[in-house]
């Protein structure tokens, strides 16, 4: 059971290679093709990578993460996830806002991402945050036993 008080004390912290294992543990149940520890280590060690974790409770428990990439005056959200029991409580929004602030401080002008067209919850979150559709990749997400799904490209001016 989630304590309401825990939501008042969500900590958003920078994440680095030392967080790869816990990010891989969180990523696995959320995504069909999950990133493993080695791929996260490689991504997090990239100089253009910016990542955050969301922690709640005592002792602190990591319940969400975001990994982004900065290049020149652009930033991209590569992956974002919140543990199922903590979803729809504003943690994803806080993580996106943290990455947006960091990207803005690094002089990025736009923040990009892509999301499956059928992911209504994510699309609603990004719309509330001001993201706008800037393109589509037809049939981009191919999943075993399911029809191919479009990727919706979104961007936000920072």
C-alpha positions in Angstrom: 0.0 0.0 0.0 1.3 3.5 -0.9 1.5 6.0 1.8 0.0 9.4 0.8 2.7 11.1 2.9 5.4 9.4 0.7 4.2 11.4 -2.3 4.9 14.6 -0.4 8.5 13.6 -0.1 9.5 12.4 -3.6 13.2 13.1 -4.2 14.5 13.5 -7.7 18.2 12.8 -7.8 20.9 12.7 -10.5 21.7 9.2 -11.7 24.9 7.8 -12.9 26.6 4.5 -13.7 26.3 3.5 -10.0 22.5 3.4 -10.6 22.6 1.1 -13.6 21.6 -2.0 -11.7 18.5 -0.5 -10.0 17.4 1.1 -13.3 17.7 -2.2 -15.1 15.5 -3.8 -12.3 12.9 -1.1 -12.7 13.1 -1.1 -16.5 12.5 -4.9 -17.0 8.9 -5.2 -15.9 7.9 -2.0 -17.7 9.2 -2.6 -21.2 9.1 -5.6 -23.5 12.6 -5.1 -24.7 14.2 -4.0 -21.4 17.6 -2.5 -21.2 20.1 -4.6 -19.2 22.7 -3.5 -16.8 25.5 -3.4 -19.4 23.5 -1.3 -21.9 22.5 1.1 -19.1 26.2 1.3 -17.9 27.2 2.2 -21.5 24.4 4.8 -21.8 25.0 6.4 -18.4 28.7 6.7 -19.0 28.2 8.7 -22.2 29.1 12.4 -21.6 25.9 13.6 -23.2 23.7 11.4 -21.0 21.5 13.0 -18.3 19.5 10.8 -16.0 17.5 11.0 -12.8 15.8 8.7 -10.3 12.8 9.3 -8.2 12.9 8.0 -4.6 10.3 7.8 -1.9 9.9 6.6 1.6 12.2 5.7 4.5 14.4 3.9 3.8 14.4 5.5 0.3 13.1 3.3 -2.5 13.7 4.1 -6.2 10.3 4.1 -7.9 11.1 5.9 -11.2 13.8 7.0 -13.6 14.4 9.0 -16.7 17.4 8.8 -19.1 18.0 11.5 -21.7 20.6 12.5 -24.2 21.9 16.0 -24.8 23.5 17.0 -28.1 24.2 20.6 -29.3 21.0 22.5 -28.7 18.7 19.5 -28.5 17.8 17.0 -25.9 15.9 13.7 -26.1 14.1 11.5 -23.6 15.4 8.0 -24.3 13.4 6.1 -21.6 11.1 7.0 -18.7 9.5 4.6 -16.3 7.7 4.5 -13.0 7.0 1.4 -11.1 3.4 0.3 -11.7 2.3 0.8 -8.1 3.5 4.4 -8.2 2.2 5.4 -11.7 -0.4 8.2 -12.1 0.9 10.0 -9.0 2.9 12.8 -10.6 6.3 11.1 -10.5 6.7 10.8 -14.3 5.8 14.5 -14.6 8.5 15.4 -12.0 11.1 13.3 -13.8 10.3 14.9 -17.2 10.4 18.4 -15.6 13.8 17.6 -14.0 15.2 16.5 -17.3 13.7 19.6 -19.1 15.3 21.9 -16.5 18.7 20.2 -16.9 18.5 20.3 -20.7 17.6 24.0 -20.5 20.6 24.8 -18.3 22.7 22.9 -20.8 21.4 25.4 -23.5 19.1 22.9 -25.2 16.3 24.6 -27.0 14.0 21.6 -27.6 13.3 18.4 -25.9 12.2 15.4 -28.0 10.8 11.9 -27.4 8.9 9.2 -29.1 6.1 7.1 -27.7 3.8 4.3 -28.9 0.6 5.7 -30.4 -1.4 3.4 -28.2 0.2 4.6 -25.0 -2.7 6.9 -24.0 -1.4 7.6 -20.4 2.0 8.7 -21.7 0.5 10.8 -24.5 -1.8 12.5 -22.0 1.1 13.3 -19.7 3.2 14.8 -22.5 0.3 16.8 -23.8 -0.3 18.3 -20.3 3.4 19.2 -20.2 3.1 21.1 -23.5 4.7 18.6 -25.9 3.4 18.8 -29.5 3.4 16.1 -32.2 6.1 16.7 -34.7 6.0 13.5 -36.7 5.2 9.8 -36.8 7.0 6.6 -37.7 4.5 4.2 -39.2 4.7 0.7 -37.8 7.8 1.5 -35.8 7.1 -0.7 -32.7 7.0 -4.3 -33.7 6.0 -6.6 -30.9 5.6 -10.4 -31.0 2.0 -11.4 -31.2 0.7 -7.9 -31.8 0.2 -5.6 -34.7 2.9 -3.0 -35.5 2.3 0.3 -33.8 3.2 3.8 -34.8 5.7 5.9 -32.9 4.5 9.4 -32.2 7.4 12.0 -32.2 6.8 14.8 -29.8 8.8 18.0 -29.0 8.7 20.7 -26.4 10.3 24.2 -26.7 12.5 24.8 -23.6 
